Amino acid sequence: MRKFWGLFSILLLAAGVRAQIRNLKPGFNLFSPQQDIQLGQEAKAQVEKQQQILNDSRVTGYLTQLGQKLAQSPRAGTFPFSFEVVKDKNINAFALPGGPVFVNTATFVAAQNEAQLVGVLAHEMSHVALRHGTHEASKGQAVQLIAGLAGSATGGGMLGTLARAGIGLGANSVLLHYSRDAESQADYNGALVMADAGYDPVQMANFFQLLETKNSEGLVAQFLSDHPTPGNRVRAVEQEVQSMPQRNYMTDSLQFQNVRAIVQGISPR
């Protein structure tokens, strides 16, 4: 009987831990999930024309491998993720609605271990899963978008619909410029995605903290502009980890170090 009550207490404790973990949901949105995907694919084609995409299967294949591992988490959503590397000396990463994720070569070099790179992916994928880009567009241009989105459902292009509503895809596009609340949510959800994949979630916060110290070098300005800090990220993630089941987390791998060395040998733009 004592053994039964001991087991029962453990199950109650585990249930209490799970109860403390929030399952975040997307906010107000005029776009359908399918329109997120359509918009993301159109925008991806535009980005590929404007940016210097790295054509190296060793690097892109590795990044895709990491992303696919994270996508197995139920908290990553069901969007069709894709992963590409941009050849650029500035530290940056961004995700388009519906799944395309881009990571600059400088981000590989800045990351101190694999978990930090994974943290960048998990954070960006969380923006996609929580539909933050189209949420921001819906908030800012609701009246102009309603008629346009109805028209695009009949076969029109999504980028044209957004352009007519005054929404572009430039550096300051609302699709890529998140609020502090959105950043906090992406940190929270990203930490859960990382943990599901077996990576130390605190490393994500450590990487963002590292970027803030590098801000004076002028190589992270766009990233920090698009991803405003929601506060003490390390403390917030550490508190979140305390509510998760205990795990043995992975931090680094030889494969990351090998790919990082390859990227370091690439001349940036």
N, C-alpha and C positions, 0 to 999 in steps of 0.2 A: 504493500500500500504506500509506503514511504517513497519507493521508487516511482510509483505512478504520479504522486503529487510533485516529485522533483521534475519529472518530464513535463507535467502540466504547467509548472511554473516557467520552464524554459520556453515552452510554446507561447505562453502569454507574453513573456518578455519579447520574443521574436515578433509577435503580432504588434506589440507596442512600438517597436522600432520601425516596422513597416508603416504604421499609422502616422508616424512623424514625417514621412517622405511625401512631399506634394507631387501630384501629377498635374503639370501645367497644361493648359489648353490654349489654343489660338484665340486671340481677341476679335473684336469687331472687324469684319472684312467684307467688302463688296465683291471681291473676286471669288470664283469657285476654285477648288484645288486643281481642276483641269486647266483653268486659265492661268494659274500659277505656273504650271508646267509649260504651257504654250508660250507665256511671256519669257520664262527662263531660257527656253530653247532659242527664241528669236534674239534675246539679249546676248546669249552665249555666242551666237554666230557673229554678232557685232563686235563683241570683245575680242574674238579670235582674229578679226581683221585689224583691230586697233592696237593690240598688244603683241609682243614678241613671245609666242608660245614656245616653250622648250620642247624640242623633238628628241627626247632621249628616253627610250623605253625603260632603262634601268631606274631612272628617277620617277617618271610618271607611273610606271608599274608598281613601284614601291609605295607611292602615295595612294594609289588606287587600292592596293592591298590593305593598307591601314584603314582607309575610308570604308571599304566593304566590311571589314571587321566591326567597325563602329556601327554600321548600318544594321547590323543584326540585333541591336538593342531595340526593344519595343518603343523606347523613348525617342528614337531617331525618326519615327514616322515611317511613311510608306512611299515617299517621293523617290523617283529614279535618280539617284545621285550619280554624278560624274566628277572626275578630278583631273585638273590640269595644272601645269606649272608655268608661271610667267617668268621670263628672264628679265630680272629687274633688281637693281642695287638697293631699292627701298624695301623695308620690311613691311609686308602687307599680306592680307588674305581677305577674300570676300566671297560671299555666296549669293547667287542669283535665285529668285523665287523658283520653286519647283525642283531644285536639285544641283545645278552646276556649281562647283566649288573651284576657286582658283587660289593658288598659293605662290607667292613670289619666291625666287631662288634665295633671296637674302633672308627669308624666314627660316629656311633650312639651316643656314649658317648661324643665325642668331640663337636658335634653339640649342640648349645645352644637353639635351637627352631626347630620346624618342617620345617619352611621355609628354614633354612640352610641345612637340610637334603634333602629337595626337590631340592634345588639349586645344590647339588652334582649330583642328578639323572638327572636333566635337562641338566647340563653340559655334563655328560657322554652320554646321549641320543643324544645330539647335535653332538658329535663326530661320532656317528653311522649314524645319518641322513645326515651329510655332508661327510660321507665316508672317514674320515681322516686317518684311519688305512691303508686301501688299497691304498689310495692316496700316503701316505708316502712310502709304499712298491713299488708302481709303479714308483715313482721318482727315488728311489735308485737302483732298480734292473730291469730296463725296458728291457734290452736286454735278460737277463736270463729268464724273466718271459713270454715273448711273446710266445715262442714255448710251454712252460710248461702249460700255461693257455689254449692254444688251445687243448692240449692233455687231460687236466682235464675235458674239456667239453664233452668228450666221456665216462666219467665214472670214471676217476682216482680220488684219494683222493687229497684234496686241501693242506693239511698239508705236504704231500709228495712232492707236486709240489713246495711249498715254501722252503722246506728243500733243495731240489736240486738247488734252486736259492740262497742258502745261507741265508735264512730267517728263524729264529727259533721263538719259542714262550716263550723265557726266559724273565727275568726281563728287559733286554735291547732291546727287540724286537722292530723293527720299527713299528710294528702293534700297539704298545701301547705307543710309545715314540713320542710325538707330538712337532711340532715347536711352536714358540711363536705366529706366525700368526694363526695356528690352534687353539691355546688356546684362542686367542682374538675372533675368530669366534665362538667358543663353548660358551664363555662368552656371546657374543652378542645374539646368537640364543637361548641359554639357558634362558637368561633373558626374551625373548619374550615368550618362552614356559611356564615359570613360571607365567608370567602375564596373559597368556591365561587361566591358571588354577586357577588364583585368589590369587597367592602368591607374596609377596614383593620381586622383583628381586634383590634389594640391599643386601638382606640377603645372596645371593650366594657369592657376592664379599666380604662381611663381613667374611664369613666362610673361604675363601681362605686367607684373610688377617690374620685371627686368626691362621691358619696353619703356616704361615710364622713366626709368633712370637714363635710357638712351635718347630721350626726347630732345636733349640739347644738341645732339649730333645732326638733327634735321632729316633723319632717314626713316622716321616713323610717324611723321606729321599726319599723313593721310589716314593711317590706321587709327591713330588716337582721335582724329577728328570724326571718323565714322563710328568708332567704338569708344564713346566717352566713359570714363571710369565711374562705376556706380558706388564707389566707396572702397573700404578695405576688403579687397577681393580675397586675400589670403585668409583672413579671419572668417569671412563668410563661408568659404569653401571648407575650411577646417571644421566649422560648426556643423556643416551639412554632412561631412564624412562621419561625424560622431553618431549620426542617426542611421547610418548605413550598417548592414551586416559586416562583421569583421572579415577582411580578405587579405591575402598576401598579394600586394600590388607589384606590377612590373614597372620599371622606370626606364631602362635603356636596353639596347640590343646592338650586337655587332653589325647587323644590317644597316641600322641607322647611321652608325659611324662611317661605314663604307660609302653609303649614298651621300652623306654630308661631305665627305672628302671629294667625291665626284663633283658635287655642286660647287665646292670651293675652287675647283680648277676651271670653272666656267667664267669667262669674262662677262661681267654684268653690263647692262646698258648704261 
